[in-house]
Amino acid sequence: MSAVINILKQQNHLLSAQVEEMATQVDNLKQSLVTALNKLNEYEPDFVKKFLTPDAPVADAADTSPMTPAN
């Protein structure tokens, strides 16, 4: 029984480390997306506004350009 408990503790430790690594990767991805949106905002502020607040009105609501996000 002690061997099973030790194995489970090791697995738990490894899984916890994986969860931490994935959380770090998600944080890095979020920061990359924020940076990209900030750069894009200089050139396409209406798209960025639409992306961040989908229900907000934009200057040209009839715009169906390829940059329009899919719902």
C-alpha positions as CSV (number, residue, x, y, z in Angstrom):
1,M,0.0,0.0,0.0
2,S,2.9,2.4,0.8
3,A,4.4,1.8,-2.7
4,V,1.0,2.8,-4.3
5,I,0.8,5.9,-2.2
6,N,4.4,6.9,-3.1
7,I,3.7,6.4,-6.8
8,L,0.5,8.4,-6.6
9,K,2.4,11.2,-4.8
10,Q,5.0,11.2,-7.6
11,Q,2.3,11.4,-10.2
12,N,0.6,14.2,-8.4
13,H,3.8,16.1,-8.2
14,L,4.5,15.6,-11.9
15,L,1.0,16.6,-12.9
16,S,1.2,19.7,-10.7
17,A,4.4,20.7,-12.5
18,Q,2.7,20.2,-15.8
19,V,-0.2,22.4,-14.7
20,E,2.1,25.1,-13.6
21,E,4.0,24.9,-17.0
22,M,0.7,25.1,-18.9
23,A,-0.5,28.1,-16.8
24,T,2.8,29.9,-17.6
25,Q,2.3,29.2,-21.3
26,V,-1.2,30.5,-21.2
27,D,0.0,33.7,-19.5
28,N,2.7,34.1,-22.2
29,L,0.1,33.6,-24.9
30,K,-2.2,36.1,-23.3
31,Q,0.6,38.7,-23.2
32,S,1.5,38.0,-26.8
33,L,-2.1,38.5,-27.8
34,V,-2.4,41.7,-25.9
35,T,0.8,43.0,-27.6
36,A,-0.6,42.0,-31.0
37,L,-3.9,43.7,-30.4
38,N,-2.2,46.9,-29.2
39,K,-0.1,47.0,-32.4
40,L,-3.1,46.2,-34.5
41,N,-5.1,48.9,-32.8
42,E,-2.9,51.5,-34.5
43,Y,-4.1,50.4,-37.9
44,E,-7.5,48.8,-37.4
45,P,-9.1,50.3,-34.2
46,D,-12.6,49.4,-35.3
47,F,-11.6,45.7,-35.7
48,V,-9.9,45.7,-32.3
49,K,-12.9,47.4,-30.6
50,K,-15.2,44.8,-32.3
51,F,-12.9,42.0,-31.1
52,L,-12.7,43.2,-27.5
53,T,-16.4,44.2,-27.2
54,P,-18.4,42.3,-29.8
55,D,-21.7,44.1,-28.9
56,A,-20.2,47.6,-29.2
57,P,-21.2,49.7,-32.2
58,V,-18.5,50.5,-34.7
59,A,-18.1,53.1,-37.4
60,D,-19.1,50.8,-40.2
61,A,-21.4,48.1,-39.0
62,A,-21.9,46.8,-42.5
63,D,-18.2,45.9,-42.9
64,T,-17.9,42.3,-44.0
65,S,-14.2,42.3,-44.7
66,P,-12.2,39.2,-44.2
67,M,-10.8,40.6,-41.0
68,T,-14.3,40.4,-39.4
69,P,-14.2,37.7,-36.7
70,A,-16.4,34.7,-37.1
71,N,-19.2,34.2,-34.5
